[in-house]
Amino acid sequence: MPLLIDTTSEHGLPTADLLLFALPGVGDVGKNAIEMLNESSQAERVARFIHPGLAPLARLDEDGLLAPPHLYASLFTTPTGQRVMTVTGPGQPSDPSHQYDFTQELLEAFSKAQLPEMLVLAGLSSPPEKNEAFVVASSSAHRVNMEEKGVDVRRDQPSGGAIGMSALMASMGPIFGIHSACAMATTVGASGDVHASLRLLESISEGWSLDLVLPDDVTSGVIQKLLEIAPKNSADLVRELTEEPDAFYI
C-alpha cells in the first residue's frame, strides 16, 4: 500500500544525524519523551506520513484544521550542532500486514533521505524498584560502536520479545542500511510515565553527546500537561490485549 509523505519543503524529507522514533506503548514512555523533547527544543514540523493502514479518523490540528490520520516528523538542532529528527503520532495500524507495510515504506524513505542512525524509544514493564534506561541493538557492529561510546547495551532484554510497529522499526533498520536500536526505560506500565520518559532522554543525551534541551524538572509545563491528561488507571491494558503473553507492544 502506498505511503503518502507530505513535506513542508519542496525538496522532500530533510536529512539529520539522528532519528528518534516512538509510538504509544507501555507507559507511553517513548511517545511522551519525543513530545517533551519537541517542545523543549522548539522543533519544527517538517513532514506527515499518511498510510491507509491507520484508522480513518481525521482530527483537528493545533491550528484548528482538519488533518488526515498520520505520523509526523519534526526537526531541531542540538546545542552541539547535531540535527535530530523525531517521528511520532497517536497510533499505528492494527493489522500486522499494515504494520509491516508501513514500517518498510518508512524505512525506505529514511534510507533515501540518508538518515544514518535511528533510536526507537520505548518503555519496558518492570517492578517499581527498577529505574533503568538502556539500549538493545539490532546489529553486532552497531552494538560494538555503542558500547565503545559507553552506552548501556543489553543482550538479555526484553527477554520475552516485543511486537508492534516500533519493534519492527528497531529490528529492520539494518536491512535498509540504517543503524537502528531500541532505547528503553523501565516503567510499571502506567499511562503517561513521564518520569521514565525523562530518564530515557537523559540517557540518550549523555550516550550520544547531544546535550539535549530538557524540561528543568517535573513541575515544568509540558510534563504537568502530560500528567494532567494521563489516565489515573495504572493498569497496562496494552499488554493484556497482546496475543502472546511473553511479548509486548513497545
Secondary structure by P-SEA (a helix, b strand, c coil): cbbbbbcccccccccccbbbbbcccccaaaaaaaaaaaaaacccccbbbbbcccccbbbbcccccccccbbbbbbbbcccbbbbbbbccccccccaaaaaaaaaaaaaaaaaacccbbbbbbbbbbcccccccccccccaaaaaaaaaacccccccccccccccaaaaaaccccccccbbbbbbbbccccccaaaaaaaaaaaaaaaaccccccccccccaaaaaaaaaccccccccccccccccccccc
